[in-house]
Amino acid sequence: MDRVLAFILGVPLGFLIMIYRYKLKQLTGDVAWAEQYLGSGGTYNLFILIGLAVTILSIMYAFGSLQDLAAGTIGVFFR
């Protein structure tokens, strides 16, 4: 059930972050390191990357791929 809930909430949240990036930038202001490293408009690009990450990670969690990835990479350190 938690996987379905993560899919239902995560995917639209990721899209909403990407759609309303202009309003989010007005709310938060400039992110200095994003402007420096991502170039002009870096804060907008940062919100696109965050929205994309939220969307992809929620889809991966819903289908169980995130758990398999975590077990295969960092799970080695917890055995």
Secondary structure, DSSP 8 states (H G I E B T S, - for coil): -HHHHHHHHHHHHHHHHHHTHHHHHHHH---HHHHHHS-TTHHHHHHHHHHHHHHHHHHHHHHTHHHHHHHHHTGGGG-
